[in-house]
Amino acid sequence: MVLINNSHQKVTRVAKLKPFLSVPELKQRYRQALHPIEARRWQLLWLVALSKTIKEAAAIVGINYDNGLGLSNLEPSDVIAK
């Protein structure tokens, strides 16, 4: 679902994660991951769970937005504009 803002304001896309793991569980998986790519993926998911946008989380993790979408397994259509 995409919400469209008809004003001239910048649209911020917010990803909604399905409640599978809690925020502390995501953080634990990110911190305990042995492989760097796995750690980045869990860190990105943890940051999104903390209400960061994928763009913000990707910048923190050190990757671009498209890679952030790929690591999170989200499709652009899954991201809700707010």
C-alpha positions, 0 to 999 in steps of 0.5 A: 500500500502506498499513501500519496501526499498531494502537497509539495512536501517531501515524502518519507517512506517508512518500512513496517516490519512484521512482528517476528522478532523483538527489537532486543532479539534483532539487536542480539542477532546483529551483535552476535552475527559471525559474518559481516554481511549477516551482521549488516542485515540484522543491524539494518533490520534492528534500525528499521525496528527502531523507527529509522527509515531504510535510507537512514538505516542504510547510511548508518550501516554504510550501504546505499538505499537499494542495497538496504532494500535488498538486505532487508528483503523488502520491495519498494512496494512494501514501503509505505510513504507517509 
